[in-house]
Structure formats: structure tokens, C-alpha cells
């Protein structure tokens, strides 16, 4: 996804601001700082209980977890880092945590940041909840003054690659043999959105998330990709 906007002069560049543990609320979800006492039970159930996604951990560097104690150690480590900085995704309809994601690879000097470690439970997948969770963090990333927002994933993770393109990220290439993960090679696919591309992409997200874009059965009227085109993104 790209535009024809010129690159701005950076002679007065001061860097980006650091993200913090704030709460972000949308129409479908609320993002709040990850907490084991607050979110552990609900995320354990969402990620491992009946109806959970059996492929959730396939391309993650950690998991799956057979024991709750190991899962709590994992969550505690994530809740206490600042890079990555984790947020739980709360479904506003049920009040339950159904996923988590983070800001990571935070570079204030150059104004680059990534949305990563995306764990969306089955209840969130292919829904307005997952789209809005990414939108809320993307919106914050550029509000903090970042010039570049990144999305990376295992090159074999086709679900994540499709999601990146749907959200409006531009594919940049593949870093071959970047990691050894769970005893296997990992080639990483890289995507980005730039600050000059964000205004029309922001508008497309807002139009897609609007109640006017959903019919009485909760089905979208216009796809996010169609709205991106209507907002001037190629």
C-alpha cells in the first residue's frame, strides 16, 4: 500500500515519544496494560479452552503451554517488559480478555516501531475486534510521532501475511534465516506503513469500523481494502 506524497524535510526532526501503559478504547475492544492477575484466567481459557485456536502458537517463539504455571510465567514476563510493551485486548461486549499484542522494536531516535507478538484468540479472529485492536495501536504509534510502523512475521505464516496486507501494510521483502525458532529455520517477512501513508489509511479504518458499514447481521458492507482504495491508497 503506497501513496505519492513527498518525503518531508527532517532537518528539525526531534524523535518520537515513548509509548506508555495507557488504556485505549474503541467500539469493539479496549486495550489495557497486560496483567496476570487481571487477565491470566481469561487468556488461559481463550488460548487453551474449548473452541480455542489450535494453530495459535504455530509461528510464535513461545508456547503452546500444557501447564497453567508455565503460561503464567510467560504472561508475567510479557507484562513486565517495556519493549515489547504488551496490552490485553478486552472484548467490550463480554468484558473478557480475548487476546494480546504489543509495541516492540521501539526506536525513538529514528521514529520506528512495530506491532508484534499478536495473540488473538479464536473469539477475535476475522472480526471487527481484531481489526480495531490493530487500528488502536497503529493510531497511537503515529500520534507518538513515529515515521514508520512495522509488521513482521514468519514467512510461512500466511494468516499473518494476509492480515498485514489487509491492514494496509506494504510488503518490503524477506530476511532469510533470521531466526532459529523451536528447532526450525525462520525466514521473516517484513511489512511497513509510513507516516505520510497514515492519514488516508486512518480514514479507511474509521470508515470500516463505523456502524454504518455493517448490516443488521453484523456483516461488513464495504471491505477494508475497498475503502483504502476509495481513500486514495494504491
C-alpha angles and dihedrals in degrees: 000000000000145000135206096241114135121247109257125237111266101195089114096042111144101176132251130291122251119254117242140199096277130144120247120194129193137165097282106018146024122215115212134167111284114255128177094211092047102038109016099093094045095046092047089054093044094048100039109016130094112309094018121146109266091201096051096108099033095107100023122108090231135041167358096177123207095183126056091219091060091048091051091051089051092049092046091054091050094046092054102051128091095199104061093031109196132211129188116226111228120199104226093208095058101020090229131129108246102168148351139221138170151214108241143165087040111189110178094177094061098026099241127138137164134217104220149140088061111184109175115175122223090264090064103040120112091003142110087259095066093044093049093048090057091043093053093053093042090051091051092046092060093038086060089059100256117160097202134033116196137202121188132176145162106288088232092056099097094172091059092044092052090048093052092054093044091052089054101257117147118233110238106175147280128286103211122221092357095150144017103222124180090342094308136100116257123203109193124221114210129210133171146182120205131216092248090054095049103079096064091037090051090052091050091052091050092050092048093049093048116112086234089068094062128072127221090277093054094253120141118254097199124023121238090243092054091050091049089056092048089052092056103264117137 
